[in-house]
Amino acid sequence: INLISNHNWGQYFPAMKQSMDFYFSKNRKEEREYQQLVVRENNYSSIANSTDYFIIDIEYDNHANARFDLVAVEWPSNSSNRKLSKDFKPKLVIIEMKYGDRALSGTAGMKKHYDDFASFVSNQSVLNEFKNEMLNLFRQKRELGLIPCLSASSNSNQISHFADIPELTFLIANHDPASTKIKTELVICGNISAKFITSNFMGYGIYNEGIFDLEDFYKKHTSQFYEI
């Protein structure tokens, strides 16, 4: 409390991070750990500027039935799009991470996430508020140097608008190929308008070449989905 009241942020943040480390050493949250890896790869690492996505927020909760694991902006790394030329509008992407097969089903399973997302984007006023919130948060992170490759000296182009409708993607980490759980869950989901992120040579950098719609996702993993 004294650290906060004295605005001694240099001591406050390390102390809080250490407290969180102590907590999570006893209360393991593997999915949260891998969320952090996604943030680090796409926002901070040496390859961040070559990826097509930047992470704006994790564990987002608007306290009105919108809870998302990660919120990202799709801003492709080619020169034309990074310069925001030809009225190009980057797109907000909701990423739901599922670590291990047990996370695929249940009260926070894939079907529940898809239904919640569909309900969320159908409310235009809530969606507009969300887009403005993410726009401001993204600007703040850039100003604070939290996305080094998008600093003023590296890229001064400022996003003023996002594309109309966000996109839902699933990042399924460490699925067991011998398990039928993902096949079962996708049957329950039906023909959903969602995409799936796959890794690029074992990394967590997100590239458009590694993102597939449902039909192409089936084709990519035919041996696991051949009965669908």
C-alpha positions as CSV (number, residue, x, y, z in Angstrom):
1,I,0.0,0.0,0.0
2,N,2.8,2.4,0.8
3,L,4.4,1.7,-2.5
4,I,1.2,2.7,-4.3
5,S,0.5,5.8,-2.2
6,N,4.0,7.1,-2.8
7,H,3.7,6.4,-6.5
8,N,6.9,4.3,-6.4
9,W,6.0,2.3,-9.5
10,G,9.6,1.2,-10.0
11,Q,9.3,-0.9,-6.8
12,Y,5.6,-1.6,-7.0
13,F,5.5,-3.6,-10.3
14,P,8.4,-6.0,-9.4
15,A,6.9,-6.6,-6.0
16,M,3.5,-7.4,-7.6
17,K,5.0,-9.6,-10.2
18,Q,6.9,-11.5,-7.5
19,S,3.6,-12.0,-5.6
20,M,2.0,-13.3,-8.7
21,D,4.9,-15.7,-9.3
22,F,4.5,-17.1,-5.7
23,Y,0.7,-17.5,-6.2
24,F,1.0,-19.3,-9.6
25,S,3.7,-21.5,-8.3
26,K,1.1,-23.1,-6.1
27,N,-2.0,-22.4,-8.3
28,R,-0.8,-23.4,-11.7
29,K,-2.4,-21.8,-14.7
30,E,-0.8,-23.4,-17.7
31,E,-3.1,-21.7,-20.2
32,R,-2.2,-18.3,-18.7
33,E,1.5,-19.1,-19.1
34,Y,1.1,-19.8,-22.8
35,Q,-1.0,-16.7,-23.3
36,Q,2.1,-14.8,-22.0
37,L,4.2,-16.6,-24.6
38,V,1.9,-15.5,-27.4
39,V,2.2,-11.9,-26.2
40,R,5.9,-12.1,-25.9
41,E,6.4,-13.6,-29.4
42,N,4.1,-11.2,-31.2
43,N,4.8,-8.0,-29.2
44,Y,8.3,-8.1,-27.8
45,S,10.5,-10.6,-29.5
46,S,13.0,-10.1,-32.2
47,I,10.6,-11.5,-34.8
48,A,7.5,-9.5,-33.6
49,N,7.6,-7.0,-36.5
50,S,7.4,-9.8,-39.1
51,T,4.3,-11.3,-37.6
52,D,0.8,-10.3,-38.8
53,Y,-0.7,-9.8,-35.4
54,F,-0.1,-7.8,-32.2
55,I,-1.8,-8.6,-28.9
56,I,-3.7,-5.7,-27.3
57,D,-5.1,-7.4,-24.2
58,I,-5.4,-10.7,-22.4
59,E,-8.1,-12.0,-20.1
60,Y,-10.5,-9.2,-21.3
61,D,-13.7,-8.9,-19.4
62,N,-16.3,-6.2,-20.0
63,H,-18.4,-7.6,-17.1
64,A,-21.3,-8.0,-19.5
65,N,-20.8,-11.6,-20.7
66,A,-17.8,-10.8,-22.9
67,R,-14.7,-12.6,-21.7
68,F,-11.9,-13.3,-24.1
69,D,-8.5,-14.9,-23.6
70,L,-6.6,-12.6,-26.0
71,V,-7.6,-9.6,-28.1
72,A,-5.3,-9.0,-31.1
73,V,-5.2,-6.8,-34.0
74,E,-4.5,-8.3,-37.4
75,W,-2.1,-5.8,-39.1
76,P,-0.3,-7.8,-41.9
77,S,3.5,-7.2,-42.1
78,N,3.6,-6.3,-45.7
79,S,4.6,-2.7,-46.4
80,S,1.4,-1.6,-48.0
81,N,-0.8,-2.6,-45.0
82,R,1.7,-1.4,-42.4
83,K,1.5,2.0,-44.1
84,L,-2.4,1.8,-43.9
85,S,-2.6,2.6,-47.6
86,K,-5.7,2.4,-49.7
87,D,-8.1,2.8,-46.8
88,F,-6.9,-0.5,-45.3
89,K,-8.5,-1.1,-41.9
90,P,-6.8,-3.6,-39.5
91,K,-9.1,-6.1,-37.9
92,L,-9.7,-7.0,-34.3
93,V,-9.3,-10.7,-33.6
94,I,-10.6,-12.5,-30.6
95,I,-8.3,-15.5,-29.7
96,E,-9.6,-18.2,-27.5
97,M,-6.8,-20.4,-26.2
98,K,-7.4,-24.0,-25.3
99,Y,-4.5,-25.7,-23.6
100,G,-4.8,-29.5,-23.7
101,D,-7.8,-31.5,-24.7
102,R,-9.6,-31.1,-21.3
103,A,-10.1,-27.4,-22.0
104,L,-12.0,-28.1,-25.3
105,S,-15.4,-28.9,-23.7
106,G,-17.5,-28.1,-20.7
107,T,-18.8,-24.8,-19.5
108,A,-15.9,-22.9,-21.1
109,G,-15.7,-25.1,-24.2
110,M,-15.5,-24.1,-27.8
111,K,-19.2,-24.1,-28.4
112,K,-19.8,-21.8,-25.4
113,H,-17.1,-19.4,-26.7
114,Y,-18.6,-19.3,-30.2
115,D,-22.1,-18.6,-28.9
116,D,-20.8,-15.9,-26.6
117,F,-18.9,-14.3,-29.4
118,A,-21.9,-14.4,-31.8
119,S,-24.0,-12.7,-29.2
120,F,-21.4,-10.1,-28.5
121,V,-20.9,-9.0,-32.1
122,S,-24.7,-8.8,-32.7
123,N,-24.9,-5.9,-30.2
124,Q,-23.7,-2.9,-32.2
125,S,-23.5,-0.4,-29.4
126,V,-21.5,-2.9,-27.2
127,L,-19.3,-3.7,-30.2
128,N,-18.6,-0.1,-31.0
129,E,-17.6,0.6,-27.3
130,F,-15.3,-2.4,-27.4
131,K,-13.6,-1.3,-30.6
132,N,-13.0,2.2,-29.2
133,E,-11.6,0.7,-26.0
134,M,-9.2,-1.5,-27.9
135,L,-8.2,1.4,-30.2
136,N,-7.2,3.5,-27.2
137,L,-5.5,0.6,-25.4
138,F,-3.5,-0.1,-28.5
139,R,-2.4,3.5,-28.8
140,Q,-1.4,3.6,-25.1
141,K,0.7,0.5,-25.4
142,R,2.5,1.9,-28.4
143,E,3.1,5.2,-26.6
144,L,4.5,3.4,-23.5
145,G,6.9,1.4,-25.7
146,L,5.2,-1.9,-24.9
147,I,5.3,-3.0,-28.5
148,P,8.9,-1.9,-29.4
149,C,8.6,-2.6,-33.1
150,L,5.7,-0.1,-33.3
151,S,7.5,2.7,-31.6
152,A,7.3,6.2,-33.1
153,S,10.8,5.8,-34.6
154,S,10.0,2.5,-36.2
155,N,6.4,2.9,-37.3
156,S,4.6,6.2,-36.9
157,N,1.4,5.1,-38.7
158,Q,-1.6,5.3,-36.3
159,I,-4.7,3.1,-36.6
160,S,-7.8,5.3,-36.4
161,H,-10.4,2.6,-37.3
162,F,-10.8,-1.1,-37.1
163,A,-12.7,-3.2,-39.6
164,D,-16.4,-3.5,-38.9
165,I,-16.7,-7.0,-37.4
166,P,-14.0,-8.8,-35.3
167,E,-13.0,-12.3,-36.0
168,L,-13.0,-15.3,-33.7
169,T,-10.1,-17.7,-33.8
170,F,-9.1,-20.7,-31.7
171,L,-5.6,-21.4,-30.6
172,I,-5.5,-25.0,-29.6
173,A,-2.2,-25.8,-27.8
174,N,-0.9,-29.3,-27.2
175,H,-3.8,-31.3,-28.6
176,D,-3.2,-35.0,-28.5
177,P,-3.5,-36.3,-32.1
178,A,-4.7,-39.7,-30.7
179,S,-7.6,-38.0,-28.9
180,T,-11.0,-37.7,-30.5
181,K,-12.0,-34.8,-28.2
182,I,-11.5,-32.1,-30.8
183,K,-13.4,-34.0,-33.4
184,T,-16.3,-34.4,-31.0
185,E,-16.3,-30.7,-30.0
186,L,-16.2,-29.6,-33.7
187,V,-19.2,-31.8,-34.5
188,I,-21.1,-30.1,-31.6
189,C,-20.0,-26.6,-32.9
190,G,-21.4,-27.3,-36.3
191,N,-20.4,-25.1,-39.3
192,I,-19.1,-22.2,-37.2
193,S,-17.6,-19.0,-38.7
194,A,-14.4,-19.2,-36.8
195,K,-10.7,-19.8,-37.7
196,F,-8.0,-21.8,-36.2
197,I,-4.4,-20.8,-35.6
198,T,-1.6,-23.3,-36.2
199,S,2.1,-22.8,-35.3
200,N,4.8,-21.8,-37.6
201,F,7.7,-24.3,-37.0
202,M,6.9,-24.6,-33.3
203,G,6.8,-20.9,-32.5
204,Y,3.9,-18.7,-31.2
205,G,4.4,-16.0,-33.8
206,I,1.0,-15.6,-35.5
207,Y,1.2,-15.5,-39.3
208,N,-1.8,-15.4,-41.7
209,E,-0.3,-18.4,-43.5
210,G,-0.9,-20.4,-40.4
211,I,-4.6,-19.5,-40.0
212,F,-7.3,-21.6,-41.5
213,D,-11.1,-21.5,-41.7
214,L,-13.0,-24.6,-40.6
215,E,-13.0,-26.3,-44.0
216,D,-9.3,-25.9,-44.5
217,F,-8.6,-26.9,-40.9
218,Y,-10.3,-30.2,-41.6
219,K,-8.3,-30.7,-44.7
220,K,-5.0,-29.9,-43.0
221,H,-5.7,-32.5,-40.3
222,T,-7.6,-35.0,-42.4
223,S,-6.3,-38.0,-40.5
224,Q,-8.0,-36.7,-37.3
225,F,-11.2,-35.6,-38.8
226,Y,-11.9,-38.1,-41.5
227,E,-15.2,-39.2,-40.1
228,I,-16.7,-35.7,-39.9
